[in-house]
Amino acid sequence: QVQLVESGGGLVQPGGSLRLSCAASGFTFSTYVMKWYRQTPGKDRELVASISTGGTIKTYATFVKGRFTISKDDAMNTVYLQMNNLKPEDTAMYLCNARRTSIEYWGQGTQVTVSS
């Protein structure tokens, strides 16, 4: 059974930090490109960051570049998103995605709220 379980979200003040985790099971984690997306009500889901199977190629959306860092631990089957200098506009549901060719899996998401 494939599972992607996100954790680490919560309420944080502007300028604060959070570290999201996505624990994967049921598939060969190291062979999938892992991504973080975010979604807010009424808006399209947007790609935040991605990491290659080898972990060496990382891409970021312009709006998080320099503030967020994606990483993964193949031994733990987990992908992370370190989020620093959070802004109110970062408030969203953050979802983990695994993709290999036409195969794609999604987690349920973890809510991040940035507010004073």
C-alpha positions, 0 to 999 in steps of 0.5 A: 500500500502506497503512502505519503504522510506529511507532517511538520505543519502548524502556525508560525509567525512571519519570519519564522521557520518550519521543517516539513517531512514526508514519509513514504512507503509502499514504493521504491522511494529512491527511484522517484522524483519527489516534489512539494506543492502547495495549495490555497482555496480558490487557487491552482496547486503550485509547485514549490520545490523538487528533488531528483532521484539522486538528490543532486538536482533541486529546483525551486519556485521563484517565490521560495528561492533562497528561503526554502530547501528541499532534501531527502534521506533515501535510507529513511524514505523521507523528503523534507522541506526546510522553510525559513523566513516564512511570509503570510503568503506562504500560508497553504496546504503543503502536499508531497508528490512522488513521480516516476514517468506516468506513475504519481502519488500524493499525500494528504497534506500538512497545513502551514499558517503564517500569521502574527 
